[in-house]
């Protein structure tokens, strides 16, 4: 008894489909295993921002009126240059008073030393005058220390990033006066794939393309982070612009261009 034509056609199609599926499975089994996907950081551009090597906020140590700000906002200064001067006429008068009291205590103590040699006074008076002399000397030193705070010198060479006060303004102890920064060397901090640790070295060079200037500048690695972030598979590094470029300013940002060695 012969099979119906429709049934014969269905069986043939099923056999063909089974054979094709087997061939696809065999090809998949023999195909090479795909390379492990790279970390996300390697698939995107690395960006960084220019930062000054050193920066700080200058604050007042005494309560006084500002008599002079020697460097305007954005201006440059040298290490040791006076940045802020205060009106310290009161502190100067207090120092003069303390010096006068010290001189009087010194004369009294010298007189007592001569008198005790003549048995005119007891040893107690000499000790008391010596104590008074020490107290007067301490007052002089304290007032000199206070007077030394009447001007603020730059801790290093750099520029004034922000001026927070004005001349003739009265300020309180601890009040912020100036933000200053050292822009002699501009640094970059950014993340790189942890797989780069096999070849990345301090002193290695690369290029950074700054958005604001549309130029490319040389840079070199100066620090490599001490640990790897296991989630992002990245490590923090620090670099510095290699050279002086007047057009570069802290806060600019750009694209880091690092070329791994061949075979990496």
Residue pairs with C-beta under 8 A, 6 or more apart in sequence:
38 193
38 195
39 193
39 194
39 195
39 232
39 233
39 234
40 232
41 191
41 192
41 193
41 232
41 233
41 234
42 193
42 195
45 255
45 256
46 190
46 191
46 192
46 255
46 256
46 258
47 190
47 253
47 254
47 255
47 256
48 188
48 189
48 190
48 208
48 239
48 253
48 254
48 256
49 188
49 189
49 251
49 252
49 253
50 186
50 187
50 188
50 210
50 241
50 248
50 249
50 250
50 251
50 252
50 253
50 254
51 186
51 187
51 188
51 189
51 250
51 251
52 158
52 181
52 182
52 183
52 186
52 187
52 250
53 182
53 183
53 184
53 185
53 186
53 187
53 240
54 156
54 158
54 181
54 182
55 161
55 179
55 180
55 181
55 182
55 250
56 155
56 179
56 180
56 181
57 176
57 177
57 178
57 179
57 180
58 83
58 84
58 152
58 176
58 177
58 178
58 179
58 180
59 174
59 175
59 176
59 177
60 84
60 86
60 152
60 171
60 172
60 173
60 174
60 175
60 177
61 149
61 152
61 173
61 174
62 86
62 88
62 91
62 146
62 149
62 150
62 173
63 170
63 171
63 172
63 173
64 86
64 87
64 88
64 91
64 150
64 170
64 171
65 86
65 87
65 168
65 169
65 170
65 171
66 84
66 85
66 86
66 87
66 165
66 166
66 167
66 168
66 169
66 170
66 171
66 177
67 85
67 86
67 87
67 167
67 168
68 84
68 85
68 167
69 83
69 84
69 163
69 165
69 166
69 167
69 178
70 77
70 81
70 82
70 83
70 84
70 85
71 77
71 81
71 83
71 160
72 160
72 163
73 160
73 161
73 162
73 163
74 159
74 160
74 161
75 159
75 160
76 157
76 158
76 159
77 83
77 154
77 157
77 158
77 159
77 160
77 180
78 154
78 157
79 154
79 155
79 156
79 157
80 153
80 154
81 153
81 154
82 151
82 152
82 153
82 154
83 152
83 153
83 154
83 160
83 178
83 180
84 151
84 152
84 177
84 178
85 150
85 151
86 149
86 150
86 151
88 147
88 150
91 143
91 146
91 147
91 150
92 147
94 143
94 146
95 140
95 143
95 144
95 146
95 147
98 136
98 139
98 140
98 142
98 143
99 140
101 136
101 139
102 133
102 136
102 137
102 139
102 140
104 136
105 129
105 132
105 133
105 135
105 136
106 133
106 136
108 129
108 132
108 133
109 126
109 129
109 130
109 132
109 133
112 121
112 125
112 126
112 129
113 126
115 121
115 125
116 122
116 123
116 125
116 126
152 177
154 180
156 182
157 182
157 184
158 180
158 181
158 182
158 183
158 184
159 180
159 181
159 183
160 178
160 179
160 180
161 178
161 179
161 180
161 181
161 250
162 178
162 179
163 177
163 178
164 176
164 177
164 178
164 179
165 171
165 175
165 176
165 177
165 178
171 177
181 250
183 249
183 250
184 244
185 240
185 241
186 240
186 241
186 248
186 250
187 222
187 238
187 239
187 240
187 241
188 208
188 219
188 238
188 239
188 240
188 241
188 256
189 236
189 237
189 238
189 239
190 236
190 237
190 239
190 256
191 229
191 232
191 234
191 235
191 236
191 237
192 200
192 234
192 235
192 237
192 258
193 233
193 234
193 235
194 228
194 229
194 233
194 234
194 235
195 233
196 235
196 258
196 260
196 264
197 224
197 228
197 235
198 264
199 260
199 261
199 264
200 221
200 224
200 237
201 221
202 221
202 222
202 223
202 224
203 220
203 221
203 222
204 220
204 221
205 218
205 219
205 220
205 242
206 218
206 219
206 220
206 221
206 239
206 256
206 257
206 258
206 259
207 216
207 217
207 218
207 219
207 256
207 257
208 216
208 217
208 219
208 239
208 241
208 254
208 255
208 256
208 257
209 215
209 216
209 254
209 255
209 257
210 216
210 217
210 248
210 252
210 253
210 254
211 252
211 253
211 254
211 255
212 249
212 252
212 253
212 254
213 247
213 248
213 252
215 247
216 257
217 241
217 242
217 243
217 245
217 248
218 241
218 242
218 243
219 239
219 240
219 241
219 242
220 239
220 240
220 242
221 237
221 238
221 239
222 238
222 239
222 240
223 237
223 238
224 235
224 237
224 238
225 235
225 236
225 237
227 235
228 234
228 235
229 235
241 248
